[in-house]
């Protein structure tokens, strides 16, 4: 079984060629957008709107994957699949795991970019 990384730094380096200012910009966008979309995912789950939840999970899966967030993206994919199968219980079980992984990803990306608290 493959071990997924919180942040695939090889992907970040490939995308941005070591330009930390670009990584900082990506962090700024991600830290603004990802939590808002995650909140919308939670609201959809709370409303038992699994179609909307699948859409938000899909958006998070792709967005986070594109910037190297392997583990958070994988959990978002699991939520999307569960939502598509109308499995609210699995979605609500996975959501807090996703949220933790997303926060870990954002924190790791911030550190990697050289930004300080």
C-alpha positions in Angstrom: 0.0 0.0 0.0 1.4 3.4 -1.0 2.1 5.9 1.7 0.6 9.2 0.8 2.2 12.5 1.8 0.6 15.5 3.4 2.4 17.6 0.8 4.0 16.2 -2.3 7.0 18.6 -2.3 8.3 17.1 -5.6 5.1 18.2 -7.3 5.3 21.7 -5.8 8.9 21.9 -7.0 8.0 20.7 -10.4 5.1 23.2 -10.7 6.9 26.2 -9.4 10.6 25.5 -9.9 11.6 26.5 -6.4 9.9 29.9 -6.7 8.8 30.4 -3.1 6.9 33.5 -3.9 4.6 31.4 -6.2 4.2 28.8 -3.4 3.3 31.6 -1.0 0.7 32.8 -3.5 -0.8 29.3 -3.8 -0.9 29.1 0.0 -2.7 32.4 0.2 -5.3 31.3 -2.4 -5.7 27.8 -0.9 -6.0 29.0 2.7 -8.8 31.4 1.6 -10.7 29.0 -0.7 -10.3 25.5 0.6 -11.9 26.1 4.1 -14.8 27.9 2.5 -15.5 25.0 0.1 -15.0 22.5 3.0 -17.6 24.5 5.0 -20.0 24.2 2.0 -19.4 20.5 1.9 -20.2 20.3 5.6 -23.4 22.3 5.1 -24.4 20.0 2.2 -23.9 17.0 4.4 -25.8 18.6 7.3 -28.7 19.2 4.8 -28.5 15.6 3.5 -27.8 17.1 0.1 -25.5 14.3 -1.2 -25.5 15.6 -4.8 -24.1 19.0 -3.7 -21.7 17.2 -1.2 -20.3 15.1 -4.1 -19.7 18.3 -6.1 -17.9 20.1 -3.3 -15.9 17.0 -2.5 -14.9 16.7 -6.2 -13.8 20.3 -6.2 -11.7 19.9 -3.1 -10.2 16.6 -4.4 -9.0 18.2 -7.6 -7.9 21.6 -6.2 -5.9 20.0 -3.4 -4.4 17.4 -5.6 -3.3 20.0 -8.1 -1.1 21.6 -5.4 0.3 18.4 -3.9 -2.1 17.6 -1.1 -2.1 13.8 -1.5 -3.8 12.7 1.7 -6.5 15.4 1.9 -7.3 14.8 -1.8 -7.6 11.1 -1.2 -10.1 11.6 1.7 -12.1 14.1 -0.4 -12.3 11.4 -3.1 -13.6 8.9 -0.6 -16.3 11.5 0.5 -17.2 12.1 -3.1 -17.5 8.3 -3.8 -19.6 7.8 -0.6 -21.9 10.7 -1.5 -22.4 9.3 -5.0 -23.4 6.1 -3.4 -25.8 7.9 -1.1 -23.9 6.9 2.0 -24.4 9.8 4.4 -23.0 7.8 7.3 -19.6 7.3 5.5 -19.5 10.9 4.4 -20.1 12.2 8.0 -17.5 9.8 9.3 -14.9 10.9 6.8 -15.6 14.7 6.9 -13.7 15.3 10.2 -10.8 13.2 8.9 -10.8 15.3 5.8 -10.9 18.5 7.7 -7.9 17.5 9.8 -5.9 16.4 6.7 -6.8 19.6 4.9 -5.6 21.7 7.9 -2.4 19.7 8.0 -1.9 20.2 4.3 -2.4 24.0 4.6 0.0 24.2 7.6 2.6 22.1 5.8 2.3 24.2 2.6 2.6 27.4 4.6 5.8 26.1 6.3 7.2 24.9 3.0 6.6 28.3 1.4 8.7 30.0 4.1 5.8 32.0 5.5 5.8 32.4 9.3 2.9 32.7 11.7 
